[in-house]
């Protein structure tokens, strides 16, 4: 789905790794055979809301595998035109474990608290209920700091249990250049070659500012809207959008039977947090 404002095997041996000058965050990619310029550097962010109570190595393993999958589908190892930079948005309570495990992998550690302190949320229902909502309560809102990574034209926020299986250049191209003839295919000639839910057309005259998928596993009969899958969001950074989300949270207009603003974005698992506010 899109919103406005909105298999081959890869094998690397030690020689392959030595032959690549891997510098996520720069636009120049150097190999022993060619020098090419990346179209842009995409920011990839994860959020760490707390330190694992058990299996402390799980975060390390997940972060390493995720980064490697991104590398394999970047300009360094594929047909992609895009470079990458890794970030970890870390709640203060997780700073010690996240820095120890993620910084050596090349993640830039950004310690960020919730966008709105719990006591500043005006709506009683949201303020009282959100700490125990979903997996991580109000700490899930830390994900919204991905919107503040203004040094990148596009940022992808992913959970640690995800993998990138192929380049996502088609999404980035549409967000940066719009839907143009060179991005179209016979199958999706009006959507830049991108599969859109229900074959809805993408806007042609205004920018696409986000791509997401909906989590139909969390839907139930009578729901007006299925929630967003909180483990994947491609977004255009914007301080204006970030501040808009902050104001929505501060107002706290989440209704028991109607969700955010009574518009049907909830209730469902995690609907008081990131998954509910994004649509």
C-alpha positions in Angstrom: 0.0 0.0 0.0 1.1 3.6 -0.5 0.2 6.7 1.3 0.6 10.4 0.6 2.6 12.4 3.1 2.5 9.6 2.9 16.7 -16.1 -6.0 19.9 -16.7 -6.7 22.4 -17.6 -4.1 24.9 -15.0 -2.8 28.2 -16.4 -1.6 31.0 -14.3 -0.2 34.5 -15.6 0.7 37.2 -13.6 2.5 38.5 -12.3 -0.9 35.1 -10.9 -1.7 35.0 -9.0 1.6 38.5 -7.7 1.2 37.7 -6.5 -2.3 34.9 -4.2 -1.2 35.5 -0.9 0.5 32.2 -0.9 2.3 31.2 2.5 3.6 27.5 2.7 4.3 26.6 6.3 4.5 28.7 7.6 1.7 27.7 7.8 -2.0 30.8 6.4 -3.5 31.3 2.6 -3.8 34.7 1.2 -4.6 35.5 -2.3 -5.8 38.5 -3.8 -7.4 36.8 -3.6 -10.8 34.8 -0.4 -10.9 34.0 2.9 -9.2 30.4 4.0 -9.3 28.3 6.6 -7.8 25.2 5.7 -5.7 22.0 7.5 -6.6 21.5 8.2 -2.9 22.1 6.7 0.5 19.0 5.2 2.2 18.8 5.2 5.9 17.8 1.9 7.5 16.7 2.1 11.1 15.7 -0.3 13.8 14.3 0.5 17.3 15.5 -1.0 20.6 13.0 -0.3 23.3 14.6 -2.4 26.0 17.4 -4.9 26.8 16.5 -8.6 26.3 15.6 -10.3 29.6 16.7 -13.7 28.1 18.8 -14.7 25.1 20.8 -11.5 25.0 22.5 -12.7 21.8 19.2 -12.7 20.0 19.5 -8.9 19.3 23.0 -9.2 18.1 22.2 -12.1 15.8 19.1 -10.4 14.4 20.9 -7.1 13.8 23.8 -8.8 12.1 21.7 -10.9 9.7 19.4 -7.9 8.9 22.3 -5.6 8.1 23.9 -8.4 5.9 20.6 -8.8 4.0 20.5 -5.0 3.4 24.2 -5.1 2.2 23.5 -7.9 -0.2 20.7 -5.9 -1.8 22.5 -2.6 -2.0 24.9 -1.1 -4.6 27.7 -3.1 -3.0 26.4 -6.5 -3.9 23.5 -6.3 -6.3 22.0 -4.3 -9.2 20.7 -1.7 -6.8 21.7 1.9 -7.3 21.4 2.8 -3.6 23.9 2.8 -0.8 22.9 2.4 2.9 23.5 3.6 6.4 22.4 1.7 9.5 20.8 3.3 12.6 19.6 2.1 15.9 17.0 4.3 17.6 17.6 3.3 21.2 15.4 4.1 24.2 17.5 5.3 27.2 16.7 2.2 29.1 18.4 0.1 26.4 21.5 2.2 25.8 24.0 0.0 27.5 23.1 -3.3 25.8 22.4 -1.7 22.4 25.7 0.2 22.2 27.7 -2.8 23.3 26.1 -5.1 20.7 25.1 -2.9 17.8 27.9 -0.3 17.5 30.5 -2.9 16.5 28.2 -4.1 13.7 28.2 -0.6 12.2 24.9 0.7 13.5 25.0 4.4 14.4 23.5 4.6 17.9 20.9 7.3 18.4 19.5 7.4 22.0 16.0 8.7 21.8 13.2 8.9 24.4 9.5 8.7 23.6 8.3 11.7 21.5 5.8 12.7 24.2 6.3 11.9 27.9 3.5 9.8 29.3 2.4 12.4 31.8 1.9 15.0 28.9 -0.7 12.9 27.1 -4.0 14.7 27.6 -6.4 11.8 26.9 -7.0 9.8 30.0 -7.8 6.5 28.2 -4.6 6.5 26.1 -2.4 7.7 29.0 -3.6 5.0 31.3 -3.7 2.1 28.8 -0.8 2.7 26.4 2.0 1.6 28.7 0.8 -2.0 28.4 -0.5 -1.9 24.8 1.1 -4.1 22.2 4.7 -5.4 22.6 6.3 -2.4 24.1 3.8 0.1 25.2 4.5 3.8 24.6 8.2 3.0 23.9 7.0 1.9 20.4 6.6 5.6 19.6 10.4 5.8 19.5 10.1 4.4 16.0 8.7 7.8 14.9 12.2 9.3 15.3 13.0 7.7 11.9 11.2 10.8 10.5 14.0 13.0 11.9 16.8 11.4 9.9 16.8 14.4 7.5 20.2 13.6 5.9 18.5 10.9 3.9 15.9 11.3 1.1 14.3 8.0 2.2 14.4 6.0 5.4 13.3 2.4 5.9 12.3 1.3 9.4 12.5 -2.4 10.0 12.1 -4.8 13.0 14.9 -7.1 13.9 12.9 -10.2 12.8 12.8 -9.0 9.1 15.0 -9.6 6.1 15.5 -7.7 2.8 15.3 -10.3 0.0 15.7 -8.1 -3.0 16.5 -4.5 -3.9 13.7 -2.0 -3.2 14.8 0.5 -5.8 11.4 0.7 -7.4 10.0 2.2 -4.2 12.9 4.6 -3.7 12.7 5.7 -7.4 9.0 6.5 -7.1 9.5 8.4 -3.9 12.4 10.4 -5.3 11.3 10.9 -8.9 7.6 10.2 -9.0 5.9 7.7 -11.3 7.7 8.1 -14.6 7.6 6.0 -17.8 11.0 4.4 -17.1 9.8 3.0 -13.8 6.6 1.5 -15.3 6.0 -2.0 -16.4 3.2 -3.6 -18.5 1.7 -5.1 -15.4 1.7 -1.9 -13.4 2.2 0.8 -15.9 0.3 3.4 -13.8 2.1 2.6 -10.5 5.8 2.7 -11.5 5.9 -1.1 -11.6 4.9 -1.4 -8.0 2.2 -3.8 -6.8 -0.3 -1.7 -4.8 -3.1 -3.2 -2.7 -6.4 -3.8 -4.6 -4.7 -2.3 -7.7 -5.4 1.2 -6.4 -3.7 3.8 -8.6 -0.9 5.9 -7.0 -1.2 9.7 -7.2 0.5 11.0 -10.3 0.7 14.7 -9.4 1.8 14.6 -5.8 4.7 13.0 -4.1 4.6 9.5 -2.5 5.8 10.0 1.1 5.5 6.5 2.5 5.0 2.8 1.6 3.7 0.3 4.1 1.9 -3.0 4.4 -1.2 -3.7 6.4 -1.3 -6.5 9.0 -4.4 -8.5 8.1 -3.5 -11.2 10.7 -4.5 -8.7 13.3 -7.8 -7.8 11.7 -11.1 -9.0 13.1 -14.7 -9.0 11.9 -16.2 -5.5 12.0 -12.9 -3.6 11.9 -13.1 -0.5 9.7 -9.4 -0.5 9.0 -6.7 -3.1 9.2 -3.6 -1.9 11.1 -0.2 -1.2 9.6 2.5 -4.0 10.0 4.8 -2.2 12.4 7.9 -4.0 11.3 8.1 -2.3 7.9 7.7 1.3 6.9 9.4 3.2 4.0 9.1 6.9 4.7 10.2 10.4 3.6 11.9 12.1 6.6 10.1 15.2 7.7 10.3 17.3 10.9 6.9 18.7 10.1 5.4 15.2 10.0 7.2 14.2 13.1 5.8 17.2 15.0 2.3 16.4 13.7 2.6 12.9 15.2 3.8 14.4 18.4 0.7 16.6 18.6 -1.6 13.7 17.9 0.0 11.7 20.7 -0.1 14.7 23.1 -3.8 15.2 22.4 -4.4 11.5 23.0 -7.7 11.2 21.3 -7.8 7.4 21.3 -11.3 6.0 21.9 -12.1 2.6 23.3 -14.3 1.5 20.5 -13.2 3.8 17.7 -9.4 4.1 17.9 -7.6 7.2 17.0 -10.0 10.1 16.6 -12.9 7.6 16.5 -12.0 6.9 12.8 -11.7 3.1 13.2 -7.9 2.9 13.4 -8.2 0.5 16.4 -8.7 -1.2 18.6 -6.3 -4.0 17.6 -3.0 -5.3 18.9 -0.7 -2.4 19.3 -3.2 0.1 17.9 -2.5 2.7 20.6 1.1 2.9 19.5 3.0 2.9 16.2 0.8 0.5 14.3 -2.4 2.5 14.9 -1.1 6.0 14.5 0.7 5.5 11.1 -2.3 5.1 8.8 
